[in-house]
Amino acid sequence: MDAVNIENLGKEYGSLKALSKVSMTIDEGAFFALLGPNGAGKSTLINILAGLTRATSGKAAVLGYDVRRQWRKSRYKLGVVPQELAYDPFFTVREMLTLQSGYFGLGAENRPWLDELIAALGLEDKVDSTMNHLSGGMKRRVLIAQALVHRPPVVILDEPTAGVDVALRRQLWEFIRALNREGHTIILTTHYLEEAESMCEQIAILDRGRVVALAPKDELLSRYSWRHLRLQLTPESAVVLPSTLEQKKEAAPQGELLLRLHREQDHIGEVLAALDQAGVKFSDLRIHEPGLTEVYTELTEADNHV
Ligand code: ADP
């Protein structure tokens, strides 16, 4: 069973196509990153899955339940941690969670689970504080707890670490990792690409409403053809390069040489031999392998240049 199945999903706001023919499946138990620049359509997609927005065309299902025709069931399978900190300022933490439990038809029998969530998120000292007395980080924890009151197997986190300090970010990641280990499917949007790279196995990149990449992370990274060789030149080094290498040169601070090399066609050994022959001398050498940032930039900027 797919955790999420999306087929040819489209959403139009007047003449604006927020989503165009978006298709993807997310496996049960996956740790999935949904990436893309502002306006790419990530929130629209999340809102459609949560039943808050209606798609113009296509369909989507959560654990087999159509988000429109079987809204109640699909919504029950889904926990959404919103990006914005929206809450009633005068409710206490416990009231927030109890109320949310009630929306899912859960009463006192759910209290042990709420207590577990409160403990897991380090909210014990705050259960009786009203929301307006909590720090931003604490509010974010409450919103995460709130999304989990009904133990949803699929959890969407919309930029959970935006504006969160390093310590809390680390705690949140640990908590989210633990959820995933317990079998929850995690779908994450983030602008911190290094977080997506270290946490997620599957990556989708949206750009202006279209899927521009959808692949396991390793496969996506291996598709990128370039890496960089950076040399710290010594004062006696020659600076004139043979024309084959001159073409590969990129802007670098004085005293450094930066070459953009093709991962398959440019053999490091041959490049170093050519540099040696040209009299290029260096005291240090570093190879920078591409990461998600490079792949993302290439995919989301490629068509901006047209
Ligand atoms: P993201 O979450 O990736 O930043 P959104 O899904 O919020 O992107 O937005 C996708 C596009 O749809 C944007 O161009 C945005 O301006 C537009 N959009 C989103 N919601 C609405 C709405 N309610 N009415 C009109 N346009 C909208």
Residues whose N, C-alpha, C, O or C-beta is under 5 A from the ligand:
A	BS01	ADP	Y13 A18 P37 N38 G39 A40 G41 K42 S43 T44
